[in-house]
Each structure stands twice: as C-alpha cells, then as structure tokens.
Amino acid sequence: MSDSLMIGEQTAFYLSAHYSSDLNVLFPDSTFDFKPFEYQKRNYFATRTENGVSADSAVYYFTTFEVDRAQFLELPVFVVQARDCTVFQSPRDSVLITQLVAHVPDTVSADKLPLKMNTAYQKVFFQFNFWILLIIAAVLIVAGVVVWIFYGKKIRAYFLAKRLRRKHFQFVNTYNIMLTQLQSTFSSITTESALSAWKKYMEQLESRPYTKLTTKETFGLIHDEGLANNLRTIDRAIYGHDTSVVGALESLRTFADQQFAKKLTEVKHGQ
C-alpha cells in the first residue's frame, strides 16, 4: 500500500503467492472482512506455472473512513485440502492517515465560538405534505361513498324523520297557544290565524295546496265528512261570529297528529 492516505481516498494492496502446481489455492473475494478498510474492487492476474511451481497475483483496491492515524492490513491465502484448508497470512502492511485537523476538542466554550448575536425574527416557511392530504381525502371520499351505498337510505330517513318531528313540534306549540287564547276569549282574528297555521302545516306535510283551497275544495281533496264539518264551523266563527270553535280546532289538531304519524311511518319504512 501507499505510505500515506487521506480519508476516502483509494489505495492498492498487491498480493501474490507461489505454490506447487498440484495445490488448490484461493485468494479472498469481495465477501471477506477487510476491516478497517472497505473493499472497492480487485484485479486478478492469470495463473502462471513453470517447472511445477504456480504463481498467482492480484491487486486489491480499498478506501478507509477510519480516523486512526496508523492503519494495518494483511490478507490470507487459503490452501484447500481434502478435509480443511490451511491459511497463510501475507506480510503486514501499514498506511498513515493524513489528518487535516490536528486536534479535535471534546468541547468548546461559548465565548470562543464565532457566533453572531441576532434576535431578529426569521420567517420559516411551513412545509405541508400535500400528498398525505390527498391520500387522506381520497380515503375519506371512498369511505363516504361506501357508507352512503350501504346506509344512504337509513341516513336520509333518519334526518327526514328528525325534520318532521321538529316541524310538528313547532306547529303544535304555536297552535296550542292560539287554542288557549280562544278558550279564554273568542277572536275571529285568532281563529283565522289558527286555521291558517293548520293549512300551512298540512301543506308542507302532505305537499298539497291547502292554503289555496276553500273549505269545499278541501273536502273534495280529503273526503272526510267530520273534517268538512269542522272546517264549516270554523268558517262560521270567522265570518258569522259563532264562538263555538275550540272543539273544531282541536279536531283539526288531532287530524294533523294522525297525518304526521302516518307520514313518519312511511319515512321510516323508506316509502
């Protein structure tokens, strides 16, 4: 090998052997442990035999990244026999590592470091992994589609039923307030407001134009004699000042409750 070597630089090691031509001799290959050196390549020369003596030679190329000042290497030559092999070591060679830094201290005091004091804010750009975001979004979309395919009808039915209950609760509260007022003091205006609230609720519940129909037209739409009589009673109270209207309005509320229950059952069964 060369006398001196820099870390990471390549050096050559020449290995040769002379032996009886009837022997089987092997040189180290790339799988051999060459520590502290790292194997790079090998140039092998053909065997020469003369007067019963064979000669083999090869040039190995190594690098090292160890920082020890002196490093040593010797390579074996294997003579293969019937049951085992005999190892012959080459002469030991050495190389000196050229050190660019004469002394590396374990610690350096802060006052000896070439530091510059600067307390100014340095903006650091936020790095976001958009690929991960896209993957997560794709997974969520696929999961949402799968859930909707298998449970879409149940989800729709749940939210529709929830909305129906909320609308019915609001209607009943408003309607009962007006009924309470009429029980204490009759008012044609309050009666008309109660009838209008009932028609609006029934219109959004059944998708029928209750608010645009007269009492006669409503009877033709529903075909319920009791409901028709109650609507006539309410009309007489509004236009003829018949104060016996609370019972008729309560019947309209009962009819709305029945239609709500029927609609809720249809929604739960996906109809």
C-alpha positions as CSV (number, residue, x, y, z in Angstrom):
1,M,0.0,0.0,0.0
2,S,1.0,3.6,-0.3
3,D,2.8,5.2,2.7
4,S,0.0,7.8,3.4
5,L,-3.6,8.1,2.6
6,M,-6.4,10.7,3.0
7,I,-9.8,9.6,4.3
8,G,-12.0,8.3,1.5
9,E,-9.0,8.1,-0.9
10,Q,-8.3,4.8,-2.7
11,T,-5.2,2.7,-2.2
12,A,-3.9,-0.6,-3.7
13,F,-2.7,-3.7,-2.0
14,Y,-0.6,-6.2,-4.0
15,L,-1.0,-9.9,-3.1
16,S,0.9,-12.8,-4.7
17,A,1.5,-16.5,-3.9
18,H,3.9,-19.2,-5.3
19,Y,3.0,-22.8,-4.6
20,S,3.2,-26.3,-6.0
21,S,1.1,-26.7,-9.1
22,D,-0.8,-29.7,-7.6
23,L,-2.3,-27.5,-4.8
24,N,-5.6,-25.6,-4.9
25,V,-5.1,-22.0,-3.7
26,L,-7.8,-19.4,-3.2
27,F,-7.5,-15.6,-2.7
28,P,-10.0,-13.5,-0.6
29,D,-13.0,-12.3,-2.6
30,S,-15.3,-9.3,-2.0
31,T,-17.2,-11.1,0.8
32,F,-14.1,-11.1,3.0
33,D,-13.9,-8.8,6.0
34,F,-11.2,-6.3,5.2
35,K,-11.6,-4.0,8.2
36,P,-10.6,-1.3,8.8
37,F,-10.6,-0.9,5.1
38,E,-13.6,-1.0,2.7
39,Y,-13.3,-3.2,-0.4
40,Q,-13.7,-1.4,-3.8
41,K,-12.5,-3.8,-6.5
42,R,-9.9,-6.4,-7.4
43,N,-7.8,-7.0,-10.5
44,Y,-6.8,-10.7,-10.8
45,F,-3.9,-12.0,-13.0
46,A,-3.9,-15.4,-14.7
47,T,-2.0,-18.2,-13.0
48,R,1.5,-18.9,-14.4
49,T,3.1,-22.3,-14.0
50,E,6.7,-23.1,-14.6
51,N,8.7,-26.2,-13.6
52,G,5.8,-27.4,-11.3
53,V,5.5,-24.1,-9.5
54,S,2.4,-21.9,-10.0
55,A,2.2,-18.2,-9.3
56,D,-1.0,-16.2,-8.6
57,S,-1.3,-12.4,-8.0
58,A,-4.0,-9.9,-7.6
59,V,-4.3,-6.2,-6.8
60,Y,-7.0,-5.1,-4.3
61,Y,-8.3,-1.6,-4.1
62,F,-9.5,-0.2,-0.8
63,T,-10.7,3.0,0.9
64,T,-11.0,3.8,4.6
65,F,-13.1,6.2,6.6
66,E,-11.5,5.5,10.0
67,V,-9.6,8.3,11.6
68,D,-6.9,6.3,13.4
69,R,-3.5,7.7,12.5
70,A,-1.9,4.3,11.6
71,Q,-3.9,1.5,9.9
72,F,-2.8,-2.0,9.1
73,L,-3.8,-4.8,6.7
74,E,-2.7,-8.3,6.0
75,L,-4.5,-10.7,3.7
76,P,-4.8,-14.5,3.8
77,V,-4.2,-17.1,1.1
78,F,-6.1,-20.4,1.5
79,V,-4.7,-23.7,0.5
80,V,-7.7,-26.1,0.1
81,Q,-7.2,-29.7,1.2
82,A,-9.4,-32.7,1.4
83,R,-10.9,-32.1,4.8
84,D,-9.9,-28.5,5.6
85,C,-7.8,-25.7,4.4
86,T,-4.6,-24.0,5.5
87,V,-4.3,-20.3,5.9
88,F,-1.1,-18.4,5.1
89,Q,-1.0,-14.7,6.0
90,S,0.7,-12.1,3.9
91,P,3.2,-9.7,5.4
92,R,1.5,-7.0,7.4
93,D,1.4,-3.6,5.6
94,S,0.6,-0.2,7.1
95,V,-0.6,3.2,5.9
96,L,-0.6,6.6,7.7
97,I,-3.8,8.7,7.5
98,T,-3.2,12.3,6.5
99,Q,-5.0,14.4,9.2
100,L,-6.3,17.7,8.1
101,V,-7.4,18.7,11.6
102,A,-4.5,18.4,14.1
103,H,-6.7,18.5,17.3
104,V,-10.4,18.0,17.8
105,P,-11.5,19.2,21.2
106,D,-14.4,17.5,23.0
107,T,-16.0,20.8,24.0
108,V,-15.5,24.4,23.1
109,S,-16.6,27.2,25.4
110,A,-19.2,29.6,24.0
111,D,-17.0,32.6,24.2
112,K,-14.6,31.0,21.8
113,L,-17.2,30.1,19.2
114,P,-17.5,32.5,16.2
115,L,-21.2,33.3,17.0
116,K,-23.1,36.3,15.8
117,M,-25.9,37.6,18.0
118,N,-29.1,38.2,16.1
119,T,-32.5,38.3,17.8
120,A,-34.4,39.3,14.6
121,Y,-37.3,37.1,13.7
122,Q,-36.6,34.8,10.8
123,K,-39.6,33.6,8.9
124,V,-39.7,29.9,8.3
125,F,-42.0,28.7,5.5
126,F,-44.4,26.0,6.6
127,Q,-43.9,22.8,4.7
128,F,-47.1,20.8,4.2
129,N,-47.2,17.3,2.8
130,F,-50.0,17.7,0.2
131,W,-49.6,14.1,-0.9
132,I,-50.7,12.9,2.5
133,L,-53.6,15.3,2.4
134,L,-54.7,13.9,-1.0
135,I,-54.4,10.4,0.3
136,I,-56.4,11.1,3.4
137,A,-59.0,13.0,1.3
138,A,-59.3,10.1,-1.2
139,V,-59.7,7.6,1.7
140,L,-62.4,9.7,3.3
141,I,-64.3,10.1,0.0
142,V,-64.1,6.4,-0.7
143,A,-65.3,5.6,2.8
144,G,-68.1,8.1,2.5
145,V,-69.3,6.6,-0.8
146,V,-69.2,3.1,0.7
147,V,-71.2,4.2,3.7
148,W,-73.7,6.0,1.5
149,I,-74.2,3.0,-0.7
150,F,-74.9,0.7,2.2
151,Y,-76.6,3.1,4.7
152,G,-77.7,6.0,2.5
153,K,-81.5,5.2,2.8
154,K,-81.3,4.9,6.5
155,I,-79.4,8.2,6.8
156,R,-81.9,10.0,4.7
157,A,-84.8,8.5,6.6
158,Y,-83.2,9.5,9.9
159,F,-82.7,13.2,9.0
160,L,-86.1,13.4,7.3
161,A,-87.9,11.9,10.4
162,K,-85.9,14.4,12.6
163,R,-87.1,17.3,10.5
164,L,-90.7,16.1,10.5
165,R,-90.7,15.9,14.3
166,R,-89.2,19.4,14.6
167,K,-91.8,20.9,12.3
168,H,-94.7,19.1,14.0
169,F,-93.5,20.2,17.5
170,Q,-93.3,23.8,16.3
171,F,-96.8,23.6,14.8
172,V,-98.4,22.0,17.9
173,N,-96.8,24.6,20.2
174,T,-98.0,27.6,18.1
175,Y,-101.4,26.0,17.6
176,N,-101.9,25.3,21.3
177,I,-101.1,28.9,22.2
178,M,-103.9,30.1,19.9
179,L,-106.3,27.5,21.3
180,T,-105.6,28.7,24.8
181,Q,-106.3,32.2,23.8
182,L,-109.6,31.2,22.2
183,Q,-110.7,29.2,25.3
184,S,-110.5,32.4,27.4
185,T,-111.6,35.0,24.8
186,F,-113.0,34.4,21.4
187,S,-111.4,36.3,18.5
188,S,-112.2,35.8,14.8
189,I,-108.7,37.0,14.0
190,T,-107.1,34.4,16.3
191,T,-109.4,31.7,14.8
192,E,-108.4,32.7,11.3
193,S,-104.7,32.6,12.3
194,A,-105.1,29.1,13.8
195,L,-106.8,27.8,10.6
196,S,-104.0,29.4,8.5
197,A,-101.3,27.8,10.7
198,W,-103.1,24.4,10.3
199,K,-103.3,24.7,6.5
200,K,-99.7,25.8,6.1
201,Y,-98.5,22.8,8.3
202,M,-100.7,20.3,6.3
203,E,-99.4,21.8,3.0
204,Q,-95.8,21.2,3.9
205,L,-96.5,17.8,5.5
206,E,-98.5,16.3,2.5
207,S,-97.3,18.6,-0.3
208,R,-101.0,19.5,-1.1
209,P,-102.1,23.1,-1.7
210,Y,-104.2,23.5,1.5
211,T,-103.6,27.3,1.7
212,K,-105.1,27.8,-1.8
213,L,-108.2,25.8,-1.3
214,T,-111.6,26.7,0.0
215,T,-113.4,24.6,2.6
216,K,-115.4,22.9,-0.2
217,E,-112.3,22.2,-2.2
218,T,-110.5,20.9,0.8
219,F,-113.4,18.4,1.5
220,G,-113.1,17.3,-2.2
221,L,-109.4,16.6,-1.6
222,I,-109.7,14.7,1.7
223,H,-113.2,13.1,1.6
224,D,-113.6,13.3,5.4
225,E,-117.1,14.4,6.4
226,G,-116.0,15.1,10.0
227,L,-113.2,17.3,8.8
228,A,-115.5,19.1,6.4
229,N,-118.0,19.9,9.2
230,N,-115.2,21.2,11.4
231,L,-114.0,23.5,8.6
232,R,-117.5,24.8,8.1
233,T,-117.8,25.5,11.9
234,I,-114.5,27.5,11.8
235,D,-115.7,29.5,8.7
236,R,-118.9,30.4,10.5
237,A,-116.8,31.5,13.5
238,I,-114.6,33.7,11.3
239,Y,-117.4,35.3,9.2
240,G,-120.5,34.8,11.3
241,H,-119.1,35.3,14.8
242,D,-120.0,31.8,16.0
243,T,-117.9,31.4,19.2
244,S,-118.2,27.6,19.4
245,V,-114.9,27.0,17.6
246,V,-112.5,25.4,20.1
247,G,-113.8,21.9,19.6
248,A,-113.5,22.2,15.8
249,L,-109.9,23.5,16.0
250,E,-108.9,20.7,18.4
251,S,-110.3,18.2,15.8
252,L,-108.1,19.8,13.2
253,R,-105.1,19.3,15.5
254,T,-106.0,15.7,16.0
255,F,-106.2,15.2,12.3
256,A,-102.8,16.8,11.9
257,D,-101.4,14.5,14.5
258,Q,-102.8,11.4,12.7
259,Q,-101.4,12.6,9.3
260,F,-98.0,13.3,11.0
261,A,-97.8,9.8,12.5
262,K,-98.8,8.2,9.1
263,K,-96.1,10.3,7.3
264,L,-93.5,9.4,9.9
265,T,-94.2,5.7,9.5
266,E,-93.8,6.0,5.7
267,V,-90.4,7.7,6.1
268,K,-89.1,5.0,8.5
269,H,-90.1,2.3,6.0
270,G,-88.5,4.2,3.1
271,Q,-91.7,4.9,1.3
